[in-house]
């Protein structure tokens, strides 16, 4: 009997000020992706230059075998 397993996501928001450079932003997001298995979900750039980035990753749950 198979169970229907839906994907559960964990989200994290990171904000950057307008003074944060593109390279610094890229380095941090690359680090998060490589070390924490985060994926880019949404990017918002506001008129005043602030950036808000939402990352997501799958929640890994152990499968009961017995």
Order of alpha helices (4+ residues) and beta strands (2+ residues): beta-alpha-beta-beta
